[in-house]
Amino acid sequence: MKKINFKSSDNALRKHFKSMFAYDIAVMFNDFDHDERKRLLSLINLDKIADIFVELDTEDQLELLEILEPVRRKSLFKTLENDDLKEFIESLEEDKQKEIISLLPMVKAKTIQLLMTYEEDTAASIMTTDFLTISKDASIKETTNKITTTSTENDYIDTIFVLGDDKRIEGIVDLKELIRARGNQLLENIMMDDFHFVYEDESIEKAIETIQDYDRNAIPVLDRDDRVIGIITADDIFDEIIEDTEYDYQKMALLSDHESTSSAFKRTKQRLPWLMLAVVLNLLIASFLSIFEATIAQVTALVLFQPLILGMAGNIGTQSLAVTILGLHLKEIDTKSLPRAHVKKEVLIGLMNSTLLAIASFGFVTIFLSVFPTIGSQLPIEIAFVVGIAIFSSMFISAIIGVLIPIVLTKYKQDPSAAAGPIITTINDIVALVIYFGVATIVFL
């Protein structure tokens, strides 16, 4: 990305900023010093500032507000969409939340406070209240006139929600259908009464499924009296999916609250406890190995193939784990009862892969030890037999663990992504090593 030369004139910079996308400016914002940020904000319009604001992290958002003059700051709050403003306010400390809310227009403040009362995993928590409704008795001409005269820049107008006499939703009208219709027609003649929606207390996952399954750009959020209280757009769902993906990835790596702008010290502080846990768990593995000290001392060649055993068990366990977690997220696996079909399929896959790779390992180890013989009285075929049995057993058990643990965690209301951390990896390692050296002990001692 081209660096901005702040030594240029105001006109040159204004023209340059106008040609840039808000996202690109937001990405560069963290590299600007205070004076450069102040000059930037003085040269761009409020709409672009609002677009930049929603792309920044909380710390930079707060500094942006500090730079703006009080009048422009209040204007920015009016320009921001309610859901974006609510997300920003929720990221602040309680005292700061009250301070920001006090600066909002009364109607907007009440709306934000209402949105903040919803549980964070409910559909209502991600909805926006910037939408249009109209009576079903209105004509096409009246509806068009309302859109052009009363809608604001933040209002979602691609879909208009049609209400009956009791203010309950009775249908929806897409803007493109409204444009095609004759001016003297009534709205109810072109509205769709077979539409999709979610209730305010239903889950975000339900909203995601509804928009994905029925390919809607927006769906209404209803209270239990079937009155529209907000809408969820495809953009809201897209943002939610990105956040969920980032969260799951961080959870799998055991990185909580990761931010790219965090200092090296803060990131070290976040990661160190889990790395220390990994040290403890590996010491646990070492203590298990001490049980087989006599076996290892007598058959030193076993150590050569220890990485092979651990690697193959870990690989197949990760595969079945990933497929199961993905199935749970996509709601393809029902956890209300044991999903026999999924478990049966993954166990069968694990059985076939374990068998084929055990046979292949037996052959490769036999050839390897015949070409590169090791010290000891054991025949290559004996060691290869131990490796083959260990590969088969450890891989098969790891596949079963990988498919069952996420299901069990989900059934007991726990995040299945946690199953992908070092704890499950350690369990697989312990199982693989105990099997490997246990079989070797039985065969050679």
N, C-alpha and C positions, 0 to 999 in steps of 0.2 A: 504494500500500500504506500502510495506516494506521500512523503513527509510534507507537512504544511509549513510554509515559510511565513511566519508571523511578522516579518519585517516588511512585508508587502503593504500596500495602501489599503484603506478600509474598503474602497470600491472593488479592488482586485480580490480581496479576501471574501467579501460578500458574494461576489460572482462565483468564486471557487466553492464556497460552502453551499450555494444554491444548487450547484451541479452534483453535489455529493449526496449519497443516501444517508438517512439518519443513522442507520445501523453502523455504517462505516465510521461516521463521526463518533458514535458511542464507543466503538472499539478503540479509537485513538484517544478518547477523552482522558483515560487514565495516565497517558504519557504527557499530557499538557500540564504546565505549572499553573499556579493560581491566576496569574495575570493573563496567561493565554486563554484560560477557560473564561475569564471575565470578558475578554475581548470577543471571543467566539460567541458567547450568549448575547452580546450587544449587537451582533451583526446578522443574526438569523431571526426568523419570525417565530411566533409563539407555537404555531402548529408543529414546526420542526423541533422546537425545544421539547414539546410533549412527546414526540416520537423518539427522541434521543433519551429522554428521561426513563421511559419504560424499559429501555435496553440496558440501563446502568445497574450496577449492584447498589445496595442500600447506602453504603458509605459515600459513593460518588453522587447518589441522588441527594443526600443531605447537603453535600458541599454545593451542588448546583443550586439548591434552594437558598443557601446562605448568600450566594453571589447575586441572585436576582433581587431587584428592588422589591419592596413590599407590595406595590401595586401589581407588578408583573407576576409576582409569586402567586397572588390571589387569582389572577387571570389564568395562570397555568393550572391551578386546581380546578377552575371551571372548565378548562379545555380537556383535561384528562378524563378518560372513560372511568366509570364508577368501579368496574372490576379491577382495573390497573391501579387506581388510587387505593382501593381497599387492600390489595396485595402489598403495596408499599407501606401503608399504615400498620398492617399486621406485623411487619418485620421490625417495628420500632419498640422501644421500651414504653411502658404504660404512660409515663409522664409525657414523653414525646408524642405519643398517640393523641393524648388530650390536647396538646398544644396545636398539632396540625388540624385536628377536627374543629377546633375553635376558629380556625381561619377559613373554613369552608362556608359556602352559602347554606342557609338553614335547611333547605330541602335536601341538598346533597349530603350534608352532615348526617341527617336522619337516615338517609338511604344507606350510607356507609356503615353507620352503627347497626342498622338492621342486618346488613350482609354479614357483619362480623359476629352476629349471634348464632349463625348456623354452624353445625359441627363440620370440621374440616374435610371429612370424608363423604359429605352429602352433596348431591347435585346442586343444591342451592348455594353452596359455598363458592362455586366457580361461575355462577350465572352473572349476567349483566342486566341492568334495569333500563338500558337504553333501547327501547323498542316502541313500535307503534301498534295501537289497537283502534278498531273502528266498529261501529254498529253494523250488523248484517243488513239493516234496512237502508243503508246509505247507497247512493248510486255510484257508478264508476267515476263520474265527474266529480262528485263530492269527495270521494276517496283520493283521487288524484290531487284535488285542490288542497286537501289536508296535508298530504305528503309534501307538497311544494311550499306550503306557507307556514307549517308548524314544526316540521322535523328539523332537528339540529344536526350538526356535522357528525356527532357521535351516535346518532340513532341508527339502528340497523333497519334498513327499509327493503331489503331483498325479499323479506316475507312479512306480510301484514296479518295480524291476528284478529279474527272476526269474533265479536262478542254478541250474545243474545241480550234480551231485555233484562235478564237478571245478572248481567256482567260476566256470565260464564262463557268460556270459549266454546264456539260452535264450529269453527273451521279456520282454515288459513288460505291466504291468497299469495301466490308468487308474483313478484313485481312484473315479470315478463308477461304473465297472463293478464295483468291489469293494463299493461300498455297495449296489448292486442285487442282488448274488449272495446265495445261500443259505449259511448258516453252515457247513453240513456238506460243502459242495463243496470240491474241491481247487483250489488256485491255478492249476494247469496247465490246468484246464478252461475258465478265462476269460481266460487270458493270450493276448496277440498274439505269435505267433512270427515274423510278417513285420513287422519294425520297421526303422527307419532309424538309422544311427549314423555316427560318424567315428572314424578311428584317431588316436591321440595325435600322430603326426607329419604328419598331413594339414593342409592350410592352413586358416586362418580363413575364407577365401572358400568353401571346400568346406562348412564348417559353416553358413555363412550361406545358401548355396544349398539345403542339405538342409532346414533349418527353413523357409525361404521356400517351396520347391517342394512340400513335403509337409505344410505347415501344422501342424507339431508345436510344442507348448509347451516341450518339452525333448527332447534326444537324448543318449544315452550316449556317452562318449568311451572307447574301448577301447584296450588295449595289443595287441600283435601276437599274443597268446595268447587274444584275445577275452575278456579280463577287464575288468570295468568299473573305471576309475580315476577317473572324474569325470563330470559332466554339463555340458552347455551349454544354458542356458535361452533362451527368446525375449527375455527382458529383457537377457541378456548380448549377444545379437545386436543388439538395438536400440541399446544403448550403443555397440557397435562400429561400427555404421553411422553413428551421429552423429559419433563420433570421426573416422572415415574422411572423412565429408563436410566436417567442419571442417578437417581436414588438407589435403584437396584444394583447398578454397576458399583457404586460406592459401597453398598452393603456387602456385595460379593467380595470386594477388596478390603472390607472393614475400614473404610475411610468415611468418617462421619463429618457432615458439614464442610465438605471440601469446597474451597473457593480459590480460583486461579490467582486472585490478588493477595492471598494470605502470605505472610512472611515465611521464610524458611524455618524459623524457630517455631512458629505456630503449627506448620505442617509436621515438623518433627515431633512436636508434642502430641499431635493427633495420632500419628502412626506408631510411635514408640511402644505404647502399652500392648498393642496387638503383636508387634514384633517380639516383645518380651514374652508374651504368651506362647508364641511359636517356639522360642528357645526352651521354655518349660516343657512344652509338648514333645519337642525333639529329645529332651533329656529323658522323658518318659519312654520314648522309643528305645533309647540307648539302654535303659534299665531292662527292657524286655530282651534286648539282644544279649545282655549279660547272662541270662538264663541259659543261652545256647553257646556259652563261651567254649566249652569242651568240643562241641561240634565244629565250631569255626576254627579252633586251633588244629583239629585233626584234618579237616577238609577245607584248606584255605582257598581253594578254587571257587567255593561258594560265594565269596565276597565279590568276585568278578561279575556275577550275574545279579547281584542285589539291585543295582539301578534298573535293570531290565524288569525285574518283578515289580518294583515300586512304580516305575513309569507306566507299565501296561495296566496295572490295577487302577492307577490314578486316571489314566486316559478314558477307560471305559466307564468308570464311575462318573467322571465329569460329563461325558456324553449323555448318559441316562438321566443325570441330574438336570442338565440344561434342557433336554427335551421335555422333562416333566414340569419344570418351572415354567417353560414357555406355554405348555398346555394348560397349566393352572391360570396363567395370566390371560390367555385367550378364551378361558372358560370352556375349553374342549374336554376338560377332566372334571367330573362331578365328584366333589369330596363328601357329599351327604352320605354316600355309601361307598364301599371300597370299589374303585374303578377297575374292575376285574379285567376288562378288555385291554386297557392301557398297561396294567401290570403284567398281564400274560404276554403281551406283545414284546415289551421291553425285556422280560425274563428270557423269552425265546431268543431274542436277538443276542442277549448276553451269553446264552448257552452256546449258540452257533459260533459267535466270534471267539469265545473262550476255547472252544474245542479246536477250531481251525488254527488259532494262534499258538495253542499248546503243542499241536502236532508240528507246526512250522518251527517253533522254538526248540523242540526236541531235535529236529534235524540240524538246525543251524548250530546248536551247542555241541552236538556230536562232531560235526565237521570242524568247528573251531578248535575244540580240545584235541582233535586228532592232528591238526596242523600245528597248533601251538600247545604242546603237552605241558601240564603243570606238575609240580612236585607232589607225590603222593601215590598211594597204591590203588586209588579208585580208577575204574575204567571210565573213559569218556561217556560211554552209554549210560552208566549209573548216574553220573552227575546230570546228564541230559534228561534222564527220567525224572529226577527230583525237580529240575527246573520246569519241565513240562507239566508235572502234576501241580506245582506251585502256581504256574501261570494260569492254568485252567481254574483252579479253586479260587485264587485271589481275585481274578477278573470276574468270575461268575458272582461271587459274594459282593464285590464292589458294585456291580451292575444292580443287584437287588437293593443294596443300601442306597444307591443313587436314585432309584425310582420310589422307594418307600418313604424316606425321610422327608422330602418336601410335602408329600401327601399328608403325612402324620402332622407335620408342623402346621399346615393349612387347616387341617381338621380341628386343631386346638387353637385356632386364631393367632398363629404366629407367622411371621414373614418367611416364606419359603426361601427367599434369596439368602437368608442367613446360613442356609445349609451348604452354600458354596465356599464358605470361609475355611481358614486353616484348621478348624476343629474337625470338620468332616474329612479333610485331607489327612489329618493325623489318624483318625479312626481307620481309614483305608490303609494307611501305611502300617499300622500296628497289625491289622488283620493279615496283610500280605506277608509281613516278616514272620509272624508267628506260624503261618502255614508253611512258608518256605523252609525255615530252619527246623520246624517241627517234623516235617516230612524227612528232611535230611537226617535228623537225629534218629528217627525210626529206621531209616535205611542203613545208615553207616555205623551206629553205635549199638 
